[in-house]
Amino acid sequence: MPIDDITPPPARPLVLVVDDEPSIRLVARLMLERAGFVVDEAGDAAEAMGRALRAERRYSAVLLDVSLPDRSGIDVMSDLRLASRCAPIILTSGRAEEDLPEHGAEGYLAKPFSRDQLLSAVRAATALTPR
C-alpha cells in the first residue's frame, strides 16, 4: 500500500476537567480515559485559563466546577470559551441546577455523579463541538 493511502487515526476528544478537589479530578479523568477521551486537568480558574491558552488543539468539552478557590466557574465561563475556542461547558456542582438560574452552560452535572452520568454529559457536549 502506498504511503499516501495511510490515513492517521482520528484524534480522541480532548476534555478539560477543572475542579479544586484532586479526588474529583482523578475520578473524572479515570472514567473519561477509560471511555476513550484524552483528559487535561486544572485545579483552579487561573490554571484552567493557562491550559486553555496553551492547548495545542481545541477542547471538545470543559467540565467546570462552579465553586473554584480563585473565581466562580460561572464567572470564568466566557473567558474559558474564548481561550478554548468555544468548547461546550458542563458545569458541575453539589448544588441543584435550579439554584444556578440561567448559568449559560451547555450542560450541568450534579455531584456526586456516576460514570454513566459523566459520560452521557460529556458525549452530549462533544457532539456540539465543531469539527
N, C-alpha and C positions, 0 to 999 in steps of 0.2 A: 504494500500500500504506500503510495507517495506521501511524503511528509505533509504536503498541502492539504490532504484529506483528514488529517488528525485535528479534531476539534477539542479544545480543552473542556473539562467538565465545568458545568455552571458553578459559580461561586455560591457557597452556602450563605443563607441570610445572616446578616450581622446584627446583633441586638446589644444595645447598651442598657445595662442594669444599674440604676442609681438608687442606692439606699445606704443610710448611715449604719445599719446593722450588718456586720460582716456575715453573720449566720444566714440572714435572708439572702444576701448576695450569693453566698456559696450554694445554698439550696436551689435558688433560681438558676444559677449557672449550670449546676449539675443536671437539672431537669431539662434545660434547654439544649445543652450539648448532647445529651443522650438522644434528643429528638432531632439532631442534625443541624442545630444552629451554631454559629460562632458567637461567643459572648465576650464583651468588653465590660469592665466594671468601674464604678466610681462611688466614693463614699460621701460626697457632698456636691453641692451645685458647682463650686469652682472647679473641682476635679472633672466633673461631667462636661463642663464647658471646654476645658482644656483638651479632653479626649475627643470631643466632637470636632473641635477646630483642627486637631492634628490627624484625624482619621483619614486613612488612605482611600477609603471608599465610603459610600453612603450607608448609614444605618438603615436597616429595614424596619426597625421599631425601637422605641425607647421605653423601658419600664422605669417609671419615675415615682419615687416616694413623695407624698405630699409634704411630709414633715422632715426637712433636712436641717442640719445644725446651722448652716450659714445663710439659708434662703428658702423660702417656701417653694415647693415644687410647682405650684400654680404660677407663682411669680416668675420662675425661670423658664417656663414652657416656651414663650415666644422667642427668647434668646437661643434656647436649645434647638428649636425648629430651624432657625436661620443658620446656626452653626452646623447642624447635621443635615442641611439641605432638605428640610421639610419632612423628616421622618415622622410617621404617626406616633403619638404618645399615648401610653397606657398609664394612667395614674394608679398608684397603689396606696392604700391607707387602711388603718384599723377602724376608721370611721365609716359609717354608711354613706353611700354615694349621695343620698338625699341631703346630707349635711354639707355638701360641696356644690351648691347650686351653680349651674352654668359654668362649669370649670373649663370647658373648651377642649378637653382631650378627646381623642378618637376612641378611647376605651377606658374602663375602670375595673379594677381588681381589688376586692376586699381582702385584707389579711385576717387570719391566715388563709392562704389559698392552696388548693390541691394541684397536683401535677396536671390533671385534665383541665382545670380552670385556667392555669397559666398558659398551657399550650393552646387552648382554644382562643384566649385573648390575643396571644402573640401571632398566631396564624391568621386571625381576622385582621389584625393590624398590618401584617406583612402583605396581605392581599391588597391593601390600599397603597402600598409603596410603588411609585412609578418605576419602571424598569429602565 
